[in-house]
Amino acid sequence: MSIRLGILGIGSMGRHHVRNARATAGVELVALADPGGDRFGFAGDLPVLGGVEELIEVGIDAAIIAAPTAHHEAGRPVRARTRLV
């Protein structure tokens, strides 16, 4: 069984999380979310969603919040609806 992972924020730090998630056994990276879209081309074939609510709707088990510190509160709906891993 794999963990269905989403990543919120695909800027400078998010790209590292994308790379690491793709290389981690037992992790299925299912979607990325960033209100600015895939500005740097890190998504590849992954869907890029507009925000956290859409990320939850695709059925993730866990999320990495890779947004700037000032925006971490945007992850509150993820923490409230998914289990912490």
PyMOL commands that set and color helices and strands:
alter all, ss='L'
color gray80, all
select helices_A, chain A and resi 14-22+52-57+69-81
alter helices_A, ss='H'
color red, helices_A
select strands_A, chain A and resi 3-8+27-33+48-49+62-65
alter strands_A, ss='S'
color yellow, strands_A
deselect
rebuild
show_as cartoon
